[in-house]
Amino acid sequence: MRRLLIALFVGSCLAPDLCGQSLFNQQSVKPPTSAIDRRVLRERAVSYAGKAARPLVESEYGDEASLALLRCSKKTVDRLIELHATGGLSRLWCPGELLLCIAEPTSGDKVCKYVIEHANELADRDCSEVFLARPLDFVLELEQLPEAVRKSRNYRSIIASPPVPSKGPREFRSWAMGMGLGGLFVLLIWKVRQHKLRDAPA
């Protein structure tokens, strides 16, 4: 299964574009900034994905969704539209960033399918942040998301609460010397008082 996924991944990077990837610059994964370019992008996404994509394209993350739709095959596009229609997309921790991740030239269908199939996990902030850091590691089964999240949380807890260093030999000697000097000081005061008591008139 893993070899098949890797073969499909390599093939998708080398083969000619057969879906919506040819509809925009493959190096451009950032949403356009001008109003005209944004509208053109959204209309191209609807033209490619169909009228059912209109609610997704006009949502608060419509620009990111348009880029993601144009990167995927028609079959995967339908699944992404359904995820949005059922409210699953809005429940993700960062829908816009995950859609931009799908829009990456090396992502497309395989990353989109992973996001859809792991939508419940990606509703968690830690899961989303770990996944976005290296999505293909999880898509190609090089690493498991729950285990990676556990390691990330453990690391953060260590950084937030550094261990208290134990007393070494040098600290112990300093402590012992301080206690010894304190004892000598108390003994000196006691002797002075005893001397004064003996010299005092009866």
Residue pairs with C-beta under 8 A, 6 or more apart in sequence:
1 141
2 140
2 141
5 110
5 139
5 140
5 141
6 140
8 110
9 106
9 110
9 136
9 139
9 140
12 108
12 109
12 110
13 106
17 26
18 73
19 71
19 72
19 73
19 74
19 108
20 48
20 49
20 69
20 70
20 71
20 72
20 73
20 77
21 70
21 71
21 105
21 108
23 44
23 48
23 70
24 41
24 44
24 67
24 70
26 105
27 105
29 67
29 100
29 103
29 104
29 105
30 100
31 38
31 41
31 63
31 64
31 66
31 67
31 100
32 38
32 40
32 41
32 63
38 63
41 63
41 66
41 67
42 57
42 58
42 62
42 63
42 66
44 66
44 70
45 53
45 57
45 65
45 66
45 67
45 69
45 70
46 53
46 54
46 57
48 69
48 70
48 77
49 57
49 69
49 74
49 77
49 81
50 77
52 78
52 81
53 65
53 69
53 77
53 81
55 84
55 85
56 62
56 65
56 69
56 80
56 81
56 84
56 85
56 89
57 65
57 66
57 69
59 65
59 84
61 95
61 96
61 99
64 95
64 96
64 97
64 99
64 100
64 103
65 80
65 84
65 99
67 99
67 100
67 102
67 103
68 80
68 99
68 100
68 102
68 103
68 112
69 77
69 80
70 103
71 102
71 103
71 104
71 105
71 107
71 108
71 112
72 80
72 102
72 108
72 109
72 112
73 108
73 109
76 108
76 109
76 112
76 113
79 112
79 113
79 116
80 89
80 102
80 112
80 116
83 89
83 116
83 119
84 90
88 116
88 119
89 95
89 119
91 119
91 123
92 98
92 115
92 119
92 122
92 123
92 128
93 122
93 123
93 124
93 125
93 127
93 128
93 129
94 128
94 132
97 128
97 132
98 115
98 122
98 128
98 131
98 132
101 107
101 111
101 115
101 132
101 135
102 108
102 111
102 112
102 115
104 111
106 136
107 135
107 136
110 139
111 135
111 136
111 139
114 135
114 138
114 139
115 122
118 127
118 131
118 145
121 127
121 145
121 146
122 128
122 131
124 149
126 149
126 152
126 153
127 145
127 149
129 152
130 145
130 148
130 149
130 152
131 138
131 145
134 143
136 142
137 143
137 148
138 144
138 145
138 148
167 175
